[in-house]
Amino acid sequence: MPLSPEELNRYSRHLLMDEFGIEAQLKLKSSKVLVVGAGGLGCPCLLYLAAAGVGFLGIADDDVVSLSNLQRQILYNTEDVGLPKAEISKQLLLKKNPFVQIETHGRIDPQNVLSIIENYDLVIDGSDNFSTRYLLNDACVITRKPYIYGALFKFEGQVSAFNYQDGPTYRCLYPEAPAAGEVPACGEAGVLGVLPGIIGTWQATEAIKIITGLGEPLKGKLLVINLLSNSFEVLNFSANPANKEIIQLGVYDEVCAADLNSIDYKTLTSWLSDENIDLIDVREEHEYERYSIGGRNIPLPELEDFLSTFDHKKKTVLFCQTGTRSLQAMEFLKTQLPQLEVYNLKGGLQATL
């Protein structure tokens, strides 16, 4: 389908470039891109892909906007707190570019991922957990779709293009996931607000390059950016042929562990009137003193010293800032006190704001 007069004007700065031109713009218009996660990475990525003229965007996210998101998730405003991210971002992007079609999806899981991904040309990962990354990687290998990766930690970000033109996959770079709770999420360690904007925009750039065939995507290369030191490193890694032979999805333990024996804040509030609840905040003491919803404060590193204080006749509910440390605490208690009925507050205190 040719570009309309309005589209020719809208994308004129693309069309002026000899290296880009109308042929590349038409490739963008006919492309379908799925962005998993409409958070810190997904927001800038979606914004620039829509503005660039990608014809069809998929947004996969089942979360709602929270106040703590606004420091970096640039699609949302204060009045959006409590509203679904996927729908809010869709409305804004359609205002940005009415020539883009947008479909929203809920949470990506092993049951729906293949049927969703098969309708797109490539997948961009804006998630913040290892289980989703391995799930997306394996689904992209099975469906033969390029997978654009981004990750954040404090002041450092990573970008790569996996499964592109027979190149390496995510498992070639990271063969095994760390144990649940071993690596903190940004809600635990923090992240500089502008960093997701840089990494998410870089992911959008990689998508545009792959769609149009321009330049050299980060195939077999990991870009590492540190904003404090202004350093840019490109690390080369090779493919492991065995990682390209995945024919079915596996078991993604972190997802299962997080969901099993996890409760949401609404459930917790209904339980708090029950005297048979032992509420444990596993954050550090200074975090507990700054803000808490009550209960005992037993920092995760000290948990082993308090094993004798747990009552097997009570439900034990663990929480932290985002659910990462409390998940690790739950796994520890399940091994040390197998008869204890223990639960993790999904999303932690962040989910209560």
C-alpha positions as CSV (number, residue, x, y, z in Angstrom):
1,M,0.0,0.0,0.0
2,P,1.5,3.4,-1.0
3,L,2.1,6.2,1.4
4,S,-0.7,8.8,1.5
5,P,0.1,12.6,1.0
6,E,-0.1,13.1,4.8
7,E,2.2,10.2,5.4
8,L,4.7,11.5,2.9
9,N,4.7,14.8,4.9
10,R,4.8,13.0,8.3
11,Y,7.8,10.9,7.4
12,S,9.5,13.5,5.2
13,R,12.7,13.5,7.3
14,H,13.1,9.8,6.7
15,L,12.4,10.1,3.0
16,L,15.1,12.8,2.6
17,M,17.8,10.3,3.5
18,D,19.3,8.5,0.5
19,E,20.0,5.5,2.7
20,F,16.4,5.3,3.9
21,G,13.9,6.7,1.4
22,I,10.4,5.5,0.6
23,E,11.4,1.9,0.3
24,A,12.5,1.6,3.9
25,Q,9.4,3.6,5.0
26,L,7.1,1.2,3.2
27,K,8.8,-1.7,5.0
28,L,8.1,0.0,8.3
29,K,4.5,0.5,7.3
30,S,4.0,-3.2,6.5
31,S,5.8,-4.5,9.6
32,K,4.3,-5.9,12.8
33,V,6.2,-5.5,16.0
34,L,5.4,-6.9,19.5
35,V,6.6,-5.0,22.5
36,V,6.4,-7.1,25.7
37,G,6.2,-4.8,28.7
38,A,5.0,-1.2,28.6
39,G,7.3,0.0,31.4
40,G,10.6,1.8,31.4
41,L,11.9,0.2,28.3
42,G,8.6,-0.3,26.5
43,C,7.5,3.3,26.8
44,P,10.3,5.0,24.7
45,C,10.4,2.0,22.4
46,L,6.7,2.2,21.6
47,L,6.8,6.0,21.3
48,Y,9.5,6.0,18.7
49,L,8.3,3.0,16.8
50,A,4.8,4.6,16.5
51,A,6.3,7.9,15.5
52,A,8.6,6.2,12.9
53,G,5.6,4.6,11.2
54,V,5.6,0.9,12.1
55,G,2.3,-0.2,10.7
56,F,1.2,-2.6,13.5
57,L,2.2,-2.6,17.1
58,G,1.4,-5.1,19.8
59,I,1.6,-4.2,23.4
60,A,1.7,-7.0,26.0
61,D,1.3,-5.8,29.6
62,D,-1.2,-6.7,32.3
63,D,0.1,-4.1,34.9
64,V,-1.4,-0.8,36.0
65,V,0.4,2.5,36.3
66,S,1.8,3.2,39.8
67,L,3.2,6.5,41.2
68,S,6.7,5.1,41.3
69,N,6.6,4.4,37.5
70,L,6.4,8.0,36.6
71,Q,10.1,8.7,37.2
72,R,10.9,6.8,34.0
73,Q,7.8,5.5,32.2
74,I,7.3,8.5,30.0
75,L,4.0,7.6,28.4
76,Y,2.0,8.1,31.7
77,N,0.9,11.0,33.8
78,T,-0.2,11.4,37.4
79,E,-3.8,11.0,36.5
80,D,-3.1,7.6,34.9
81,V,-2.1,6.0,38.3
82,G,-4.2,2.9,38.7
83,L,-5.1,2.6,35.0
84,P,-4.0,-0.2,32.7
85,K,-0.7,0.5,31.0
86,A,-1.5,-1.2,27.8
87,E,-4.7,0.8,27.2
88,I,-3.3,4.1,28.3
89,S,-0.2,3.7,26.0
90,K,-2.5,2.6,23.1
91,Q,-4.6,5.8,23.4
92,L,-1.5,8.0,23.5
93,L,0.2,6.3,20.6
94,L,-2.8,6.6,18.4
95,K,-2.9,10.3,19.1
96,K,0.8,10.4,18.2
97,N,0.2,8.6,14.9
98,P,-3.3,7.6,13.7
99,F,-1.7,5.6,10.8
100,V,-0.5,2.9,13.2
101,Q,-2.7,0.0,14.2
102,I,-2.4,-1.2,17.8
103,E,-3.5,-4.4,19.5
104,T,-3.1,-5.0,23.3
105,H,-2.5,-8.3,25.0
106,G,-2.4,-9.2,28.6
107,R,0.3,-11.1,30.3
108,I,2.6,-13.3,28.1
109,D,2.8,-16.8,29.5
110,P,3.7,-20.3,28.2
111,Q,0.1,-20.9,27.2
112,N,-0.4,-18.0,24.9
113,V,3.1,-16.8,23.8
114,L,3.4,-18.9,20.6
115,S,0.0,-18.0,19.3
116,I,0.7,-14.3,19.9
117,I,4.2,-14.1,18.6
118,E,3.4,-15.9,15.3
119,N,1.5,-12.9,14.2
120,Y,4.5,-10.5,14.5
121,D,7.7,-10.0,12.5
122,L,9.9,-9.4,15.6
123,V,9.7,-9.2,19.4
124,I,11.1,-6.5,21.6
125,D,11.6,-7.4,25.3
126,G,10.8,-4.7,27.7
127,S,10.3,-7.1,30.7
128,D,12.3,-7.0,33.9
129,N,12.6,-10.7,34.9
130,F,14.6,-13.7,33.7
131,S,11.7,-16.1,33.3
132,T,10.0,-13.9,30.7
133,R,13.3,-13.4,28.9
134,Y,13.9,-17.2,28.6
135,L,10.2,-17.7,27.6
136,L,10.4,-15.1,24.9
137,N,13.7,-16.4,23.7
138,D,12.5,-19.9,23.4
139,A,9.3,-18.8,21.7
140,C,11.2,-16.7,19.2
141,V,13.5,-19.6,18.4
142,I,10.5,-21.9,17.8
143,T,8.7,-19.3,15.6
144,R,11.9,-18.1,14.0
145,K,11.4,-14.4,15.0
146,P,14.2,-11.9,15.9
147,Y,14.2,-11.0,19.6
148,I,15.5,-7.6,20.7
149,Y,16.7,-7.6,24.3
150,G,17.2,-4.8,26.7
151,A,18.1,-4.8,30.4
152,L,18.8,-2.2,33.1
153,F,20.7,-2.0,36.4
154,K,21.2,1.3,38.2
155,F,23.3,3.3,35.7
156,E,24.0,0.4,33.3
157,G,22.1,-0.9,30.4
158,Q,22.4,-3.7,27.8
159,V,21.1,-4.2,24.3
160,S,21.4,-7.1,21.8
161,A,19.5,-8.6,18.8
162,F,19.1,-12.3,19.3
163,N,17.9,-15.0,16.8
164,Y,18.5,-12.8,13.8
165,Q,19.7,-14.3,10.6
166,D,20.8,-17.5,12.2
167,G,22.7,-15.5,14.9
168,P,23.1,-16.4,18.6
169,T,20.1,-16.5,21.0
170,Y,19.7,-15.2,24.5
171,R,20.7,-18.7,25.9
172,C,24.0,-18.4,23.9
173,L,24.8,-15.3,26.0
174,Y,23.2,-16.4,29.3
175,P,22.9,-20.2,29.3
176,E,21.3,-20.3,32.8
177,A,19.2,-17.9,34.8
178,P,20.3,-16.9,38.3
179,A,18.4,-18.3,41.2
180,A,15.1,-16.5,42.0
181,G,15.8,-13.4,44.0
182,E,19.6,-13.5,43.4
183,V,19.6,-10.5,41.1
184,P,17.6,-7.5,42.3
185,A,15.0,-5.8,40.1
186,C,15.1,-2.0,39.5
187,G,12.6,-1.7,42.3
188,E,15.2,-3.1,44.7
189,A,18.4,-1.6,43.4
190,G,17.0,1.5,41.7
191,V,17.5,2.8,38.2
192,L,18.4,6.3,36.9
193,G,15.2,7.5,35.2
194,V,16.8,8.5,31.9
195,L,18.5,5.1,31.4
196,P,15.4,3.2,30.2
197,G,14.8,6.0,27.7
198,I,18.2,5.5,26.2
199,I,18.1,1.6,26.2
200,G,14.4,1.5,25.0
201,T,15.2,4.0,22.2
202,W,18.2,1.8,21.2
203,Q,15.9,-1.2,21.1
204,A,13.6,0.7,18.7
205,T,16.6,1.6,16.6
206,E,17.6,-2.1,16.3
207,A,14.0,-3.0,15.3
208,I,14.0,-0.3,12.6
209,K,17.4,-1.6,11.3
210,I,16.2,-5.2,11.2
211,I,12.9,-4.3,9.5
212,T,14.4,-2.0,6.8
213,G,17.7,-4.0,6.3
214,L,19.8,-0.9,7.1
215,G,23.0,-0.9,9.0
216,E,24.4,-3.6,11.2
217,P,22.1,-4.9,14.0
218,L,23.7,-6.1,17.2
219,K,23.8,-9.8,16.0
220,G,26.3,-11.7,18.2
221,K,27.1,-8.5,20.0
222,L,26.1,-7.2,23.4
223,L,26.2,-3.4,23.8
224,V,26.9,-2.3,27.4
225,I,26.4,1.3,28.3
226,N,27.4,2.9,31.7
227,L,26.0,6.4,32.1
228,L,28.3,7.3,35.1
229,S,31.5,6.5,33.3
230,N,30.2,7.4,29.8
231,S,31.5,4.1,28.6
232,F,30.3,2.1,25.7
233,E,31.4,-1.5,25.2
234,V,30.5,-4.0,22.5
235,L,31.1,-7.6,23.6
236,N,31.2,-10.3,21.0
237,F,29.7,-13.7,21.7
238,S,29.1,-16.8,19.5
239,A,26.2,-19.0,18.8
240,N,25.7,-22.4,20.4
241,P,24.0,-24.6,17.8
242,A,22.1,-26.6,20.4
243,N,20.3,-23.4,21.5
244,K,18.7,-23.1,18.1
245,E,17.2,-26.6,18.2
246,I,14.4,-25.8,20.7
247,I,11.1,-27.2,19.4
248,Q,8.9,-26.8,22.5
249,L,8.6,-24.6,25.5
250,G,10.1,-25.7,28.8
251,V,9.3,-25.0,32.4
252,Y,10.1,-21.4,33.5
253,D,10.7,-21.9,37.2
254,E,10.9,-18.3,38.2
255,V,7.4,-17.7,36.9
256,C,6.1,-20.7,38.7
257,A,7.9,-19.9,41.9
258,A,6.6,-16.3,41.9
259,D,3.0,-17.4,41.3
260,L,2.9,-20.4,43.6
261,N,2.1,-19.3,47.1
262,S,2.0,-15.6,46.0
263,I,-0.9,-13.4,47.0
264,D,-1.9,-9.9,45.9
265,Y,-2.4,-6.9,48.2
266,K,-6.2,-7.3,48.1
267,T,-5.9,-10.8,49.5
268,L,-3.5,-9.7,52.1
269,T,-5.8,-6.9,53.4
270,S,-8.6,-9.5,53.8
271,W,-6.2,-11.7,55.8
272,L,-4.9,-9.0,58.1
273,S,-8.0,-9.2,60.4
274,D,-7.1,-12.8,61.1
275,E,-4.9,-13.2,64.2
276,N,-3.3,-16.3,62.6
277,I,-1.2,-14.2,60.3
278,D,2.5,-13.6,60.8
279,L,3.5,-10.6,58.6
280,I,7.2,-10.3,57.9
281,D,9.0,-7.4,56.3
282,V,12.3,-8.7,55.0
283,R,13.7,-5.4,53.9
284,E,16.6,-3.7,55.8
285,E,15.8,-1.8,59.0
286,H,16.3,1.6,57.5
287,E,13.7,0.8,54.8
288,Y,11.3,-0.5,57.4
289,E,11.6,2.6,59.5
290,R,11.0,4.9,56.5
291,Y,7.8,3.1,55.4
292,S,6.0,-0.2,56.2
293,I,2.6,-1.7,56.4
294,G,3.4,-3.3,59.7
295,G,4.5,-6.8,60.9
296,R,7.8,-7.9,62.1
297,N,11.0,-6.7,60.5
298,I,13.5,-9.5,59.8
299,P,16.0,-8.5,57.1
300,L,16.6,-11.2,54.6
301,P,20.3,-11.8,55.6
302,E,19.2,-12.3,59.2
303,L,16.3,-14.7,58.5
304,E,18.3,-17.8,59.4
305,D,18.7,-16.4,63.0
306,F,15.0,-16.2,63.5
307,L,13.8,-19.6,62.3
308,S,12.8,-20.6,65.9
309,T,10.4,-17.6,66.0
310,F,8.1,-18.9,63.3
311,D,4.7,-20.4,64.4
312,H,3.6,-23.4,62.3
313,K,0.0,-22.7,63.3
314,K,0.0,-19.3,61.5
315,K,0.1,-18.3,57.9
316,T,3.4,-16.5,57.3
317,V,3.3,-13.7,54.7
318,L,6.6,-12.2,53.5
319,F,7.0,-8.9,51.7
320,C,9.7,-6.4,50.6
321,Q,9.8,-3.5,48.2
322,T,9.0,-5.4,44.9
323,G,8.6,-9.0,45.9
324,T,12.1,-10.1,44.9
325,R,13.7,-10.5,48.3
326,S,10.6,-11.9,49.8
327,L,10.5,-14.5,47.1
328,Q,14.0,-15.5,48.0
329,A,13.0,-15.6,51.6
330,M,10.0,-17.8,50.9
331,E,12.2,-20.3,49.0
332,F,14.6,-20.3,51.9
333,L,11.8,-20.9,54.5
334,K,10.3,-23.7,52.4
335,T,13.6,-25.6,52.6
336,Q,14.3,-24.9,56.3
337,L,10.7,-25.1,57.6
338,P,8.8,-27.3,55.1
339,Q,5.7,-27.5,57.4
340,L,5.3,-23.8,57.5
341,E,2.5,-22.3,55.5
342,V,4.3,-19.4,53.8
343,Y,3.2,-16.8,51.2
344,N,4.9,-14.0,49.2
345,L,3.2,-10.6,48.6
346,K,3.3,-10.4,44.8
347,G,4.8,-7.1,43.7
348,G,5.7,-6.1,47.2
349,L,5.1,-2.7,48.7
350,Q,5.3,-1.2,45.2
351,A,2.1,-2.9,44.4
352,T,0.3,-1.2,47.3
353,L,1.1,2.3,46.1
